[in-house]
Amino acid sequence: SCRLSDGDPLHERPDVLSSPHFSVSDTLGILRLAAESPYEDEAVNQLQHALQTAQQARDAGSDDVMVAAALLHDIGRAPAVLGYYGEGVHEYVGAKFCAEHISERAAYLVGQHVPAKRYLVATHPAYGDNLSAASIRSLTRQGGPMTPAEVAQFQAHEFPKDAAQLRCWDDGAKDRTAITDDLSSYEDLLYRVWSGSTSADPT
């Protein structure tokens, strides 16, 4: 397990969305369609992976923005989202989505969930032992362990522990037998954090 104390497209049609600026309803629709898409070489589909990641955040008593970031950490894989923001690696496309729709903190967490894998491999030797085969393969493509300079830069941010924790939940969200809350159970949470809400995270 990975606990910390004191990193295949979603099949979506852009033309079914209600507006260029995605609503909560649009976003839930994108996630529902993710059930049709495999998650790289893992045993779960994209929706199962998102729900398992969010479930761990919810079970840990995380705040709404952290849970939303966990649920949406791979939203940048969705063709509908790529079509709006332009092509790019999924974590940075997802960060753009979260910056517009939730907050800069959510954008940072989503944008760093791949670099956080590189950080954890470099700083927590036992972490790499628990990575799946697919995650080990992608690590090389993503740049391998961080250099000391990259580690220092990562740690200098306001939320490095949150980013690393989200990565741990990501790694633990690949169990095809896991039982999670339904996607609909996150609707009220998303409305609370969505852009324009008085309850949204101020960062």
Disulfide bonds with the S-S distance in Angstrom:
Cys2-Cys168 1.90
